[in-house]
Amino acid sequence: VDRLTSFLHPSDVAGEEGYQQQQSKIAIGSGEKTGRGVENATQTGLNFLPEHHTDFIFSVVGETYGFAGAALVLSLYALLIWRGLHILTIAKNLYGALIAGGITMMLLFQVFVNVGMTVGIMPITGVPAPLLSFGGSSMLVTFMAIGLLQSIHAQAREIGASKGRASVFQ
């Protein structure tokens, strides 16, 4: 309970419960505009931020590559979400639309919670960043979800082409 509520009053629980989140915010803030680079990253390089390769990988990006790198990662996530929403709109049946919408919302939720917990606006829950955090099961599930999105997109293009209407993104 203390770990889940430590983000509300971070100065009160600067010990074990709030340490990871406090170090994460320091790492992201120390990256500034262009980052410190791999050699000068103190929070992650000297292990002040423990387990930085798992759920707090966005902190590593923020410290190493700064605002520019973090904005690039968030832009790529936004592109992935936008493509998921596009596939949702061109799906040719209700089942495909529901699958595309569910996968898109899953990815959006994971990105929002992971980035939110690294910058201190969400509690630390262990939700990994899709395609970025270390972990085989999360990566495998994300790849399967993107494969389902691609399958729905291919089916929509095939049905559109067979009816004589070409898709915009063909």
Residue, then its C-alpha position, 0 to 999 in steps of 0.5 A: v500500500d505504501r508503494l502504491t500511495s508513495f507518489l501522492h506525498p513523495s517527500d514523506v516516503a523518501g525511503e524504500e517505497g519512494y526511492q525508485q520513483q524519486q531517482s527516476k524523476i532525477a534521472i529524467g530531469s538530469g537529461e535536460k534537452t539533449g541528454r547526458g549520453v551513455e558515458n555521463a549518465t550517473q543515475t543509471g550508470l552508477n545504479f542509483l536507479p535500480e532495475h532501470h532496464t525493466d519498467f523504468i526504461f523511460s527514465v534511462v531514455g530521458e537521462t541518456y537522450g534528454f527531452a529530444g529522445a523522450a519526445l522521439v519515443l513518445s512520438l513513435y508510440a503516438l504513431l503506433i496508437w494512430r495506426g491502431l486507430h486507423i486500422l480500427t476505422i477501416a476494419k471490415n467487420l465488428y470483430g476486427a474493429l473490437i480486436a483493433g480497438g482493444i489492442t490499441m487501448m491496451l497499448l495506450f494504457q501501457v504507455f500512459v501508465n509506464v510513462g506516468m509512473t516514471v515521471g511521478i504522476m502515477p503509482i508504481t505498478g509494474v506495467p512495462a513499456p510496450l516494445l521498450s521494457f526488458g521482459g520476454s512475455s511482455m514483448l511476445v504479447t505486444f508482438m502478437a497484438i501488433g500481428l493481429l493489427q496487421s492481420i486486420h489491416a491486411q484483411a481490410r485491404e484485401i476486401g477493399a481491393s476485391k470490391g474495386r476500391a483501393s485503400v488509402f494506405q495500400 
